[in-house]
Amino acid sequence: MKLFKKLSTVALLMLLTTGLYAQNSDAEEDNDVVKIVYQCDFPDIQRIHLMLNTINNAASYFDKHLIPYEINVVALGPCLQYMMKDFKGTGFVKMPYCEHGGPTGAGTVSRFKSLKQLGGDNINFFACGNTMKKKHVKDEQLQDYVKKTPAGIIKIVNLQRQGCAYVKIK
């Protein structure tokens, strides 16, 4: 009977230790920052809303599960219009969908701002300097939360080299 008690105690300790080890292994993996970069180089409003939905879903999931994350959106070419607050003198025209439409009815401007508020420093928006130059967009014409990068495609490549998963909505 004593031998059975000792074996039972040893088996129980082994199970507990294994469980704690597995929990610690998962905890270490969960401390890794999930990094994502979205390439936004399209004007299509349905694709923009799909991209915004996926960003919102990812940020909400990561926040709910306390997973550290970094989401980057790099706007180049025609997508730059979604990062702008002033279109005067540029190669872009403010479209009605900026202020109206989409799933919330409030347009893309408010959806981008809401995402920035939701994610804070975890969500970054970058505007391509090459596109800005080509379309005569000045820094002050960008939304306040948008950062300028010299070349959008180089920013995407560098973010991928830093471990970001690449996403492009088709």
SULMOPE-V534730 format. One record per backbone hydrogen bond with DSSP energy under -0.5 kcal/mol. NH is the residue of the N-H (numbers start at 1). CO is the residue of the C=O. E is the energy in kcal/mol with one decimal. If there is no record, write none. Layout:
BEGIN
NH,CO,E / NH,CO,E
END
This chain:
BEGIN
5,1,-2.2 / 6,2,-2.5 / 7,3,-2.8 / 8,4,-2.5 / 9,5,-2.4 / 10,6,-2.6 / 11,7,-2.6 / 12,8,-2.5 / 13,9,-2.5 / 14,10,-2.4 / 15,11,-2.3 / 16,12,-2.5 / 17,13,-2.8 / 18,14,-2.6 / 19,15,-2.4 / 20,16,-2.4 / 21,17,-2.6 / 22,18,-2.5 / 23,19,-2.2 / 24,20,-2.5 / 25,21,-2.5 / 26,22,-2.3 / 27,23,-2.4 / 28,24,-2.2 / 29,25,-1.9 / 30,26,-2.4 / 31,27,-0.9 / 31,28,-0.6 / 32,29,-1.3 / 34,68,-2.6 / 35,33,-0.5 / 36,70,-2.6 / 37,165,-3.1 / 38,72,-3.3 / 39,167,-2.3 / 40,38,-0.7 / 40,74,-2.7 / 41,39,-0.7 / 48,44,-2.0 / 49,45,-2.4 / 50,46,-2.2 / 51,47,-2.6 / 52,48,-2.7 / 53,49,-2.5 / 54,50,-2.4 / 55,51,-2.4 / 56,52,-2.5 / 57,53,-2.8 / 58,54,-2.4 / 59,55,-2.8 / 60,56,-2.6 / 61,57,-2.3 / 62,58,-2.8 / 63,59,-2.6 / 64,60,-2.6 / 65,61,-2.2 / 66,63,-1.2 / 67,62,-2.8 / 68,30,-0.5 / 68,66,-0.6 / 70,34,-2.6 / 71,122,-3.5 / 72,36,-2.4 / 73,124,-2.6 / 74,38,-2.7 / 74,72,-0.5 / 75,73,-0.6 / 75,126,-3.3 / 76,40,-2.3 / 76,74,-0.5 / 79,76,-1.5 / 80,77,-1.8 / 81,78,-1.1 / 82,79,-1.9 / 83,80,-2.3 / 84,81,-1.0 / 85,141,-3.1 / 86,141,-1.4 / 90,87,-1.9 / 91,135,-2.2 / 98,95,-1.8 / 99,96,-1.2 / 100,96,-1.9 / 101,105,-1.3 / 105,102,-0.6 / 107,101,-2.3 / 108,97,-1.9 / 109,98,-2.2 / 110,106,-0.6 / 111,107,-1.2 / 112,108,-2.7 / 113,109,-2.1 / 114,110,-2.6 / 115,111,-2.2 / 116,112,-2.1 / 117,113,-2.3 / 118,114,-2.8 / 119,115,-2.9 / 120,116,-2.3 / 122,119,-2.4 / 123,120,-1.4 / 124,71,-3.0 / 125,145,-0.6 / 126,73,-3.1 / 127,147,-2.7 / 128,75,-2.2 / 129,149,-3.2 / 130,150,-0.7 / 132,128,-2.2 / 133,129,-2.4 / 134,130,-2.4 / 135,131,-2.5 / 136,133,-0.9 / 137,132,-2.9 / 138,136,-0.5 / 141,138,-1.9 / 142,139,-1.7 / 143,83,-3.2 / 146,143,-1.8 / 147,125,-2.9 / 149,127,-2.8 / 155,151,-2.2 / 156,152,-2.3 / 157,153,-2.2 / 158,154,-2.8 / 159,155,-2.5 / 160,156,-2.3 / 161,157,-2.3 / 162,158,-1.2 / 163,160,-1.8 / 164,159,-2.3 / 165,35,-3.0 / 167,37,-2.7
END
